[in-house]
Structures are given as structure tokens and as C-alpha cells.
Amino acid sequence: MIPFQITARDIYGIMPLLILAGTGVVVLMWDAFEKIHTRIPLFLTILGAIAATIAAYLNLDNTGHIFSGMILNNSFANYYAILFSVGVILAVLLAERYLRDEGVMVGEFAALTLFSACGMIMLASGNDLIVTFLGLETMSIAFYVLAGLFRKRKESNEAALKYFLLGAFSTGFFLYGIALFYGTFASTNLDAITKALQNPISSHAILTSPMFWMGVGMLLVGFCFKIAAFPFHQWAPDVYEGAPTVVAAFFSTAGKAGAFAALILIFNIAMGPIALDVDAMHKMQTIIAVIALASMFYGNITALAQMNLKRMLAYSSIAHAGYMLLGVAAMDREGATAVTIYLTVYTLMQMGAFGVVAMLEKESGRSVELNDLAGLGRRSPWMAFIMSIMMLSLTGIPPFGGFFAKYYVFSAAIRGGLTVSAVLGM
């Protein structure tokens, strides 16, 4: 047995994660011991996230594996590390005044966002299902606490409890899926899964095994909960409404991106060789496409009936999860690229929309309803302009970013043979 050794290359490869984790510890300790609350935790968080962004950027050209093949150090993992770091910066900038007005110090929020970003990086760089699970739980535990950040508000406590209970339930499905995959492949390593599916002899036995398909189903249930896809979306509207607005913004952008990154690694890349078996490929695509279409139709139609802006954006996020799942259903690298582009655009426009909602909440002192947008152009032209851009982009109207994001996803779906699903999505 080869002893497990950590080299300088391993440390350098996970530098973005180490920087974010170290910054999180420093911010948490500073927030605990400072006697007069200052903006120093905010500045420390931004500096740490910028440093992590630079470290990931310098690693973009790498194409290897580290930590004995358990972690990826390539352009995919490092691009997502940059996306998560930018998400942290945007979240703390939006949160600083919002939380201070509510009597909650930004240090606690900043530390939790940094720790959750560490989990997201593990999701995007995990080359082993065990690493994926650790990343998922690291992200989720921070999210449970963030949902209940307003400890004196009943709706915030309810959101945290609902998120925690349903999240723990979905974790059981995910773990059982990992166990079934281990029983099928005798390994949890994604490279080993790919090699087994590429082998003509072993792949036939695997793709006709009930254990494999049960494992696929269990993993999908776990992921569908994290990305709030139908029918595992029930937590999203209530949690988004009850949680602090800036927290809901972070959930629906960086959190969704982390879960989709892991979904892409497993289904688009590791299980890509399923394309060699037409029947198995069709079955896998059908399962994912049905979830995608159900999410799109349910999310969009239900969003129309919402009067509360946060609930409307929550149902919108369910629909967007459906659009991105079409890219996953393509089961190839073009689909993975399309989903990555979509997540980048979606993170910026959803964060902007929630930012406007947060500012409107500060003005009105209560939850924002759709009727509160009436006359916004006269009261605050810039806020109305930003909200209009975000809504048009989320809808997919050209020439805004959301149009191009949807174009790439639908194109990938059509190339993958999902023309009917793409037409229904449009």
C-alpha cells in the first residue's frame, strides 16, 4: 500500500481553499474578541476573497490531480473557485449595511460565507464522491446557520429549521447513493468510474445493474434538493422568504453553482462514457430531462402567482435550475461548458436582483411585495434601472446576458439529441 503523502504541489493546488478557510478563522476570531464593532471583518473578507481569486487564476492552466487523485487541480475547478470568491465579495458588500441596520454584525455572516465557499470549492474540485460529500456538508452546515442569522425573528428560525431538517433528509439519500456506487464500481473515485464505463466488458454489466441505477437515482435526489429542482424544491420558497435577503441571494447563486459544479463532474464528465451505450444514454437523459422540464414549468408558472418578491425569485430559481439541468442532460463537455456559462451569468443577475430587494426592504422596513415596485422609477431611477436589467436578463431577453446563457444551454441540449426538451424549454 502506497503511503499517503502531501506534497508542495498539493498545498499549492488547494491554495484558494486554504486562503478562504484561513480568512474565515481570522474573521471569526476578530469578530469574537473586538470590543468595538468595526468594518475590519468586512475588509479582511474582501482581501481574503481577492487573494483566493488571484491564487485560483494563477492555477487556471493546471490540468492534473492532487492528493493522490482525490482532488482536481484544473481549469474547471479553479474557474469555479474564482466564481465562488467573487460571490463572497458581492455577498458581503450587499450585507454590510443591511445587517448593521438589523443589529447583526457582518463578521459572523462573512465567516460563514467563507466557510461555505470552502465547501463549494471542494464540490467543484472533488474527484472522489467522499470529497464531494464533505464539500456538500461543509457548505450546507454553514447555510443552515446563515438561514437563522436573525435569531430574534420567528420566520428566520423557521427557515433555518426547515432547511436543516429537509437538508439532513436529502443527505441520507446522497450517502446511500455513494454506497450503491461503491457497491457497483468498487470505488468512489470518479476516474475509476470513468474507466469502468469505458471498458466494453464491465460497462454492460454496470449499465444493466439495478444497483447502478438506484445509485444514480439517490445521487440525483441529493443534488436536486441542493439546486432546488422539482419535486425537491419545497424548502426553497419558505427558506428564501424567511432567511435574511442577502443570505437568500448567496443561497440561490453561489450555493446553486457549487451543487451544479459537482453535478457536472459526476454526470457530464465522469459518467460521460455512458454515451457509448445508446439505451443507457437515452435512459439517463430522459430521467434528467423530465426533472428539468418539470422544474421549468412549475417554477415559471408558480412564480407568476407570487406577490412577495423573494418568493417570486425563489420560484424563478427553481425554473433556472431546470434550464441548467438541460445542459447536464446533454451528458457531454459542451453541456458542462454551457451550464458553467449559465451559472456565471445567473450568479451576477440573481445577486443584483436580491440586492435591489434588500435595499427596498431597508426603505420600507418590511418584506417587499410586487406592488411596492409601483413608482420605483420616480423614487429611485437607478434602482429601477438595475432591477429592470436583472429581470430582462433572468427572462432571457436579448441582448442581455441571460439570453446568451439560455442559448448555450439549449444549443448543448439540441446537440445532445434533446431537441423536444429544448423546444419546450424555449
C-alpha positions as CSV (number, residue, x, y, z in Angstrom):
1,M,0.0,0.0,0.0
2,I,1.4,3.4,-1.0
3,P,1.6,5.8,1.9
4,F,-0.5,8.9,1.6
5,Q,1.9,11.9,1.2
6,I,1.2,15.6,1.0
7,T,3.5,17.5,-1.3
8,A,4.1,21.2,-2.0
9,R,2.1,20.7,-5.3
10,D,-0.9,19.5,-3.3
11,I,-0.8,22.5,-1.0
12,Y,-0.3,24.9,-3.9
13,G,-3.3,23.3,-5.7
14,I,-5.7,23.9,-2.9
15,M,-4.4,27.4,-2.1
16,P,-7.7,29.1,-2.8
17,L,-9.5,26.9,-0.3
18,L,-6.8,27.4,2.3
19,I,-6.9,31.2,1.9
20,L,-10.7,31.3,2.3
21,A,-10.6,28.9,5.3
22,G,-7.8,30.8,7.0
23,T,-9.6,34.2,6.3
24,G,-12.7,32.7,7.8
25,V,-10.9,31.7,11.0
26,V,-9.3,35.1,11.3
27,V,-12.6,37.0,10.7
28,L,-14.4,34.7,13.2
29,M,-11.8,35.3,15.9
30,W,-11.7,39.1,15.2
31,D,-15.5,39.3,15.5
32,A,-15.4,37.4,18.7
33,F,-12.8,39.5,20.5
34,E,-13.2,43.0,19.2
35,K,-14.8,45.3,21.8
36,I,-16.0,48.0,19.3
37,H,-17.6,46.7,16.2
38,T,-15.8,48.0,13.1
39,R,-15.7,47.2,9.3
40,I,-12.4,45.4,9.7
41,P,-14.1,41.9,9.3
42,L,-15.6,43.2,6.0
43,F,-12.2,44.4,4.7
44,L,-10.5,41.1,5.8
45,T,-13.1,39.1,4.0
46,I,-12.8,41.0,0.8
47,L,-9.0,40.9,0.9
48,G,-9.1,37.1,1.5
49,A,-11.6,36.5,-1.3
50,I,-9.4,38.6,-3.7
51,A,-6.3,36.6,-2.7
52,A,-8.2,33.4,-3.3
53,T,-9.3,34.7,-6.7
54,I,-5.7,35.5,-7.6
55,A,-4.5,32.1,-6.4
56,A,-7.2,30.3,-8.5
57,Y,-6.4,32.5,-11.5
58,L,-2.7,31.5,-11.3
59,N,-3.8,27.9,-11.2
60,L,-6.1,28.1,-14.2
61,D,-3.6,26.4,-16.6
62,N,-3.1,23.3,-14.5
63,T,-4.5,20.0,-15.7
64,G,-3.6,17.5,-13.0
65,H,-4.8,15.7,-9.9
66,I,-3.6,16.3,-6.4
67,F,-3.9,14.5,-3.0
68,S,-3.4,11.0,-4.6
69,G,-6.1,11.7,-7.3
70,M,-8.8,12.7,-4.9
71,I,-8.9,16.4,-5.9
72,L,-8.8,18.0,-9.3
73,N,-6.5,21.0,-9.9
74,N,-7.6,22.1,-13.4
75,S,-9.2,25.0,-15.2
76,F,-12.7,23.7,-14.3
77,A,-12.1,23.6,-10.5
78,N,-10.2,26.9,-10.5
79,Y,-12.7,28.8,-12.6
80,Y,-15.4,27.8,-10.1
81,A,-13.1,28.8,-7.2
82,I,-12.9,32.3,-8.8
83,L,-16.7,32.4,-9.2
84,F,-17.3,31.4,-5.5
85,S,-14.8,34.0,-4.3
86,V,-16.5,36.7,-6.4
87,G,-19.8,35.5,-4.9
88,V,-18.4,36.0,-1.4
89,I,-17.2,39.6,-2.2
90,L,-20.6,40.5,-3.7
91,A,-22.5,39.0,-0.7
92,V,-20.5,40.8,2.0
93,L,-20.7,44.1,0.1
94,L,-24.5,43.7,-0.1
95,A,-24.7,42.6,3.5
96,E,-22.7,45.2,5.3
97,R,-25.3,47.9,5.7
98,Y,-28.2,45.5,5.6
99,L,-27.0,43.5,8.5
100,R,-25.8,46.6,10.5
101,D,-29.2,48.1,10.3
102,E,-30.7,44.8,11.7
103,G,-28.2,44.8,14.6
104,V,-26.3,41.8,13.2
105,M,-22.6,42.2,12.8
106,V,-21.1,41.4,9.4
107,G,-18.2,39.3,10.9
108,E,-20.4,36.4,11.7
109,F,-22.0,36.5,8.2
110,A,-18.7,36.9,6.5
111,A,-17.1,34.0,8.3
112,L,-19.9,31.7,7.4
113,T,-19.9,32.7,3.8
114,L,-16.1,32.0,3.7
115,F,-16.6,28.5,5.2
116,S,-19.4,27.7,2.9
117,A,-17.3,28.8,-0.1
118,C,-14.7,26.3,1.1
119,G,-17.3,23.6,0.7
120,M,-18.2,24.9,-2.7
121,I,-14.6,24.6,-3.8
122,M,-14.5,21.0,-2.6
123,L,-17.6,20.3,-4.6
124,A,-16.1,21.8,-7.8
125,S,-12.7,20.1,-7.4
126,G,-13.7,16.7,-5.8
127,N,-12.5,13.8,-7.9
128,D,-13.9,11.4,-5.3
129,L,-17.5,11.1,-4.1
130,I,-16.3,11.2,-0.5
131,V,-14.7,14.6,-1.2
132,T,-18.0,15.7,-2.9
133,F,-19.9,14.7,0.2
134,L,-17.6,16.5,2.6
135,G,-17.9,19.6,0.4
136,L,-21.7,19.3,0.3
137,E,-21.9,19.1,4.1
138,T,-19.4,21.9,4.7
139,M,-21.5,24.2,2.5
140,S,-24.8,23.0,3.9
141,I,-24.0,23.4,7.6
142,A,-22.9,27.0,7.0
143,F,-26.1,27.6,5.1
144,Y,-28.3,26.2,7.9
145,V,-26.7,28.7,10.3
146,L,-27.0,31.6,7.8
147,A,-30.7,30.9,7.3
148,G,-31.3,31.5,11.0
149,L,-29.0,34.6,11.3
150,F,-31.8,36.8,12.5
151,R,-32.2,34.8,15.7
152,K,-34.9,37.0,17.2
153,R,-37.2,36.6,14.2
154,K,-39.6,33.7,14.1
155,E,-39.6,33.4,10.3
156,S,-35.8,33.2,10.3
157,N,-35.7,30.4,12.9
158,E,-38.4,28.6,11.0
159,A,-36.4,28.9,7.7
160,A,-33.3,27.5,9.4
161,L,-35.1,24.6,11.0
162,K,-37.0,23.7,7.8
163,Y,-33.7,23.9,5.8
164,F,-31.8,21.8,8.3
165,L,-34.4,19.0,8.6
166,L,-35.0,18.6,4.9
167,G,-31.3,19.0,4.2
168,A,-30.4,16.2,6.6
169,F,-33.0,14.0,5.0
170,S,-31.6,14.6,1.5
171,T,-28.1,13.9,2.8
172,G,-29.2,10.4,3.6
173,F,-30.2,9.8,0.0
174,F,-26.9,11.2,-1.2
175,L,-24.9,9.0,1.1
176,Y,-26.9,5.9,0.2
177,G,-26.2,6.8,-3.5
178,I,-22.5,6.8,-2.8
179,A,-22.8,3.4,-1.1
180,L,-24.5,2.0,-4.1
181,F,-21.9,3.4,-6.4
182,Y,-19.2,1.9,-4.3
183,G,-21.0,-1.4,-4.5
184,T,-21.2,-1.1,-8.3
185,F,-17.7,0.2,-9.1
186,A,-15.8,-1.0,-6.0
187,S,-14.5,2.6,-5.8
188,T,-15.8,6.1,-5.1
189,N,-13.1,7.8,-7.3
190,L,-14.5,9.5,-10.4
191,D,-11.6,8.4,-12.6
192,A,-12.2,4.7,-11.7
193,I,-15.9,5.2,-12.5
194,T,-15.0,6.6,-15.9
195,K,-12.6,3.8,-16.7
196,A,-15.2,1.1,-15.7
197,L,-17.7,2.7,-18.0
198,Q,-15.2,2.9,-20.9
199,N,-14.4,-0.8,-20.6
200,P,-16.8,-2.7,-23.0
201,I,-16.8,-5.8,-20.8
202,S,-17.5,-4.1,-17.5
203,S,-19.8,-1.3,-18.8
204,H,-22.5,-3.7,-20.0
205,A,-22.8,-5.4,-16.6
206,I,-22.8,-2.0,-14.8
207,L,-25.4,-0.3,-17.1
208,T,-27.8,-3.2,-16.7
209,S,-27.3,-3.4,-12.9
210,P,-30.3,-2.2,-10.8
211,M,-27.7,-1.2,-8.1
212,F,-26.2,1.3,-10.5
213,W,-29.5,2.9,-11.5
214,M,-30.6,3.1,-7.9
215,G,-27.4,4.8,-7.1
216,V,-28.0,7.3,-9.9
217,G,-31.4,8.0,-8.6
218,M,-30.2,8.5,-5.0
219,L,-27.4,10.9,-6.1
220,L,-29.9,12.9,-8.2
221,V,-32.3,13.2,-5.3
222,G,-29.5,14.6,-3.1
223,F,-28.4,17.1,-5.8
224,C,-31.9,18.1,-6.8
225,F,-32.5,19.2,-3.2
226,K,-29.4,21.4,-3.2
227,I,-30.3,23.0,-6.5
228,A,-34.0,23.3,-5.6
229,A,-35.2,21.3,-8.6
230,F,-38.8,19.9,-8.8
231,P,-40.1,17.9,-6.9
232,F,-37.4,18.5,-4.3
233,H,-37.9,22.3,-4.2
234,Q,-40.4,22.6,-1.3
235,W,-37.9,24.2,1.1
236,A,-36.8,27.0,-1.3
237,P,-39.7,29.5,-1.2
238,D,-40.1,29.4,2.6
239,V,-36.4,29.4,3.3
240,Y,-35.7,32.3,0.9
241,E,-38.6,34.3,2.4
242,G,-37.7,33.7,6.0
243,A,-33.9,34.0,5.7
244,P,-32.2,37.4,5.5
245,T,-32.4,38.7,1.9
246,V,-28.6,38.8,1.5
247,V,-28.4,35.2,2.7
248,A,-31.1,34.1,0.2
249,A,-29.1,35.8,-2.5
250,F,-26.0,33.8,-1.6
251,F,-28.0,30.5,-1.3
252,S,-29.5,31.0,-4.8
253,T,-26.3,31.9,-6.6
254,A,-23.0,30.6,-5.2
255,G,-24.7,27.7,-3.4
256,K,-26.5,26.6,-6.5
257,A,-23.3,27.0,-8.5
258,G,-21.4,24.7,-6.1
259,A,-24.0,21.9,-6.3
260,F,-24.1,22.2,-10.1
261,A,-20.3,22.0,-10.3
262,A,-20.4,18.6,-8.6
263,L,-23.3,17.5,-10.7
264,I,-21.4,18.3,-13.9
265,L,-18.3,16.5,-12.6
266,I,-20.2,13.3,-11.9
267,F,-22.8,13.2,-14.7
268,N,-21.3,15.1,-17.6
269,I,-17.6,14.2,-17.2
270,A,-17.2,11.0,-15.0
271,M,-20.3,9.3,-16.5
272,G,-19.8,10.7,-20.0
273,P,-18.8,7.2,-21.4
274,I,-22.4,6.2,-21.0
275,A,-22.9,7.8,-24.4
276,L,-21.2,4.6,-25.8
277,D,-24.4,2.7,-24.9
278,V,-27.4,4.2,-26.7
279,D,-30.1,2.7,-24.4
280,A,-28.4,3.7,-21.2
281,M,-27.7,7.2,-22.6
282,H,-31.3,7.6,-23.6
283,K,-32.5,6.4,-20.1
284,M,-30.1,8.8,-18.3
285,Q,-31.1,11.7,-20.5
286,T,-34.8,11.0,-20.1
287,I,-34.5,11.0,-16.2
288,I,-32.7,14.3,-16.1
289,A,-34.7,16.0,-18.9
290,V,-38.0,15.1,-17.1
291,I,-36.8,16.8,-13.9
292,A,-35.6,19.7,-15.9
293,L,-38.9,20.3,-17.8
294,A,-40.9,19.8,-14.6
295,S,-38.7,22.4,-12.8
296,M,-39.0,24.9,-15.7
297,F,-42.8,24.7,-16.0
298,Y,-43.5,24.5,-12.3
299,G,-41.1,27.3,-11.3
300,N,-42.2,29.7,-14.0
301,I,-45.9,29.2,-13.7
302,T,-45.9,29.3,-9.9
303,A,-43.7,32.4,-9.9
304,L,-46.5,34.3,-11.8
305,A,-48.9,33.9,-8.9
306,Q,-46.4,35.3,-6.2
307,M,-46.9,38.7,-4.7
308,N,-43.8,38.6,-2.5
309,L,-40.7,39.4,-4.4
310,K,-38.4,36.9,-2.5
311,R,-40.9,34.1,-3.1
312,M,-41.1,35.1,-6.8
313,L,-37.3,34.9,-7.1
314,A,-37.3,31.6,-5.2
315,Y,-39.7,30.0,-7.8
316,S,-37.6,31.7,-10.5
317,S,-34.5,29.9,-9.2
318,I,-36.4,26.6,-9.5
319,A,-37.1,27.4,-13.1
320,H,-33.4,28.3,-13.7
321,A,-32.3,25.0,-12.2
322,G,-34.4,23.3,-14.8
323,Y,-32.7,25.3,-17.6
324,M,-29.3,24.3,-16.3
325,L,-30.3,20.7,-15.9
326,L,-30.9,20.6,-19.7
327,G,-27.2,21.3,-20.1
328,V,-26.4,18.4,-17.7
329,A,-28.8,16.1,-19.6
330,A,-26.6,16.6,-22.7
331,M,-24.1,14.4,-20.9
332,D,-21.0,15.9,-22.6
333,R,-18.4,18.5,-22.1
334,E,-20.3,21.0,-24.3
335,G,-23.2,20.7,-21.9
336,A,-20.8,21.3,-19.0
337,T,-19.4,24.4,-20.6
338,A,-23.0,25.7,-21.3
339,V,-24.0,25.2,-17.7
340,T,-20.8,27.0,-16.4
341,I,-21.6,30.0,-18.6
342,Y,-25.2,30.0,-17.4
343,L,-24.1,29.8,-13.7
344,T,-21.7,32.8,-14.2
345,V,-24.4,35.0,-15.7
346,Y,-27.1,33.7,-13.3
347,T,-24.9,34.5,-10.3
348,L,-24.5,38.1,-11.3
349,M,-28.1,38.8,-12.3
350,Q,-29.7,37.0,-9.3
351,M,-27.3,38.6,-6.9
352,G,-28.3,42.0,-8.4
353,A,-32.0,41.3,-8.1
354,F,-31.7,40.3,-4.5
355,G,-29.6,43.3,-3.8
356,V,-32.3,45.6,-5.0
357,V,-34.9,43.7,-2.9
358,A,-32.6,44.2,0.1
359,M,-32.4,47.9,-0.4
360,L,-36.2,48.2,-0.9
361,E,-36.6,46.3,2.4
362,K,-34.4,48.9,4.2
363,E,-36.6,51.7,2.8
364,S,-39.9,50.1,3.7
365,G,-38.9,48.3,6.9
366,R,-40.8,45.2,5.8
367,S,-40.9,42.4,3.3
368,V,-41.2,43.7,-0.3
369,E,-44.4,42.9,-2.3
370,L,-44.8,43.3,-6.0
371,N,-47.0,46.4,-5.5
372,D,-44.1,48.1,-3.8
373,L,-42.3,48.4,-7.2
374,A,-45.0,50.8,-8.4
375,G,-43.5,54.2,-8.9
376,L,-39.9,52.9,-8.3
377,G,-38.7,54.7,-11.4
378,R,-39.7,58.0,-10.0
379,R,-38.5,57.4,-6.4
380,S,-35.2,55.8,-7.4
381,P,-34.4,55.7,-11.1
382,W,-31.1,53.9,-10.7
383,M,-32.6,51.1,-8.6
384,A,-35.4,50.7,-11.1
385,F,-32.9,50.6,-14.0
386,I,-30.8,47.9,-12.3
387,M,-33.9,45.8,-11.4
388,S,-35.2,46.1,-15.0
389,I,-31.8,44.9,-16.3
390,M,-31.8,41.9,-13.9
391,M,-35.4,40.9,-14.7
392,L,-34.9,41.2,-18.5
393,S,-31.7,39.1,-18.2
394,L,-33.3,36.5,-16.0
395,T,-36.1,36.2,-18.6
396,G,-33.6,35.7,-21.4
397,I,-34.4,38.8,-23.5
398,P,-31.6,39.8,-25.9
399,P,-29.1,41.5,-25.8
400,F,-28.7,40.8,-22.1
401,G,-26.5,38.0,-20.6
402,G,-29.4,35.7,-19.8
403,F,-30.3,35.3,-23.5
404,F,-26.8,34.1,-24.3
405,A,-26.7,31.8,-21.3
406,K,-30.0,30.2,-22.4
407,Y,-28.8,30.0,-26.0
408,Y,-25.7,27.9,-25.0
409,V,-27.8,25.6,-22.8
410,F,-30.4,25.0,-25.4
411,S,-27.7,24.5,-28.1
412,A,-26.0,21.9,-26.0
413,A,-29.3,20.1,-25.4
414,I,-30.1,20.0,-29.1
415,R,-26.6,18.7,-29.9
416,G,-27.2,16.0,-27.3
417,G,-30.4,14.9,-29.0
418,L,-32.8,16.6,-26.7
419,T,-34.5,18.8,-29.3
420,V,-38.0,18.3,-27.9
421,S,-36.9,19.3,-24.4
422,A,-35.1,22.3,-25.8
423,V,-38.2,23.5,-27.7
424,L,-40.4,23.0,-24.6
425,G,-37.8,24.9,-22.6
426,M,-37.9,27.8,-25.0
